[in-house]
Amino acid sequence: MIRITSPSRLHLTLIDMNASLGRIDGGAGISLTSPHVVISAQRSDIVEVTAGSVLTDRMVAAARKVLPEGEGVRITIEEDMFAHVGLGSGTQAALSAAAAVNELYGLGMSVRELAIAVGRGGTSGIGVASFESGGFIVDGGHRFSDKGSFIPSSASRAAPAPVLFRQDFPDWDIVLALPDVQGAYDTSEVDIFRRACPIPLNQVQELSHLVLMKLMPAVVEKDIEAFGHAVNHIQTLGFKRCEVELQHQVVRDVMTLMQESGAYGAGMSSFGPAVYGVVDNKEDAAYIMEDVQDLLDSTIGGKVMITSANNTGAEIREV
């Protein structure tokens, strides 16, 4: 039997949704220790996923795409992850199921090959890289000619984007808030891309400058103040600004509250509604968590937790 624990991820921003240089997408993100997906898997005559989950269909479909003809797999979901909240559950579910089949049947496929087989990573490469290695990741997007349009990963069949930069993320606490609303996905996500893109070139240029000359050096130098400043600025630029503006007012209020309560930086992951704040000590993290939970309890509801970066990627082991 195989057990796989896969990380969630924060998607900080898409970088270039203008495509004037012939490339599109690009992104920055952080792998998280929790929430996560934990599955166990063994060979079977059929394909089945036990335990009800919104991720079940994704796992079944992914397993079938890599299984040798006539073979099956029995997957048990031991720990589930929230879906459609901006943490990349779809990619982790699909890769976990595919990786289980890969191990059980000795297929020898790389994480990238598995991602291509199950159709993940077509817009952002952060989730695939998080599964593979964890850490802080910047990917280089895709040739616009390969995609042909501005579309999300769920609608793209492009191969996962190349990783340009990968660095262990510092040992900072991350306060993660999950307001009780659902982020955009499937057709609604596609519609947002079509309406918002292309993003003006000057915003893409400013964001690229910020990522290269502030966000990335801050991670290398473990400069939480510079990192937080970059995160706050990102929320006002490019495609991320469009994502934030579409959110429930409480989601935006959570970001503001985190910043005012002591987080060096606070932002929204992917299409939300997940909001993260970065702090350098557990006392501040606990204080911010309490403040945000009070806000959610008095408005739309939700859950707040304290997590940290995963710098190793998915754990795959025999049990």
DARAPE-V359014 format. One record per run of one state. SS is the DSSP state (2 for helix, 1 for strand, 0 for the rest). FROM is the first residue (numbers start at 0). LEN is the number of residues. If there is no record, write none. Layout:
# DARAPE-V359014
SS|FROM|LEN / SS|FROM|LEN
This chain:
# DARAPE-V359014
0|0|1 / 1|1|15 / 0|16|6 / 1|22|22 / 0|44|2 / 1|46|4 / 0|50|5 / 2|55|11 / 0|66|5 / 1|71|8 / 0|79|9 / 2|88|16 / 0|104|6 / 2|110|8 / 0|118|7 / 2|125|7 / 0|132|3 / 1|135|4 / 0|139|2 / 1|141|2 / 2|143|4 / 0|147|5 / 2|152|3 / 0|155|7 / 1|162|5 / 0|167|5 / 1|172|7 / 0|179|6 / 2|185|11 / 0|196|4 / 2|200|21 / 0|221|2 / 2|223|11 / 0|234|3 / 2|237|8 / 0|245|3 / 2|248|12 / 0|260|4 / 1|264|4 / 0|268|6 / 1|274|5 / 0|279|2 / 2|281|16 / 0|297|4 / 1|301|6 / 0|307|1 / 1|308|1 / 0|309|5 / 1|314|4 / 0|318|1
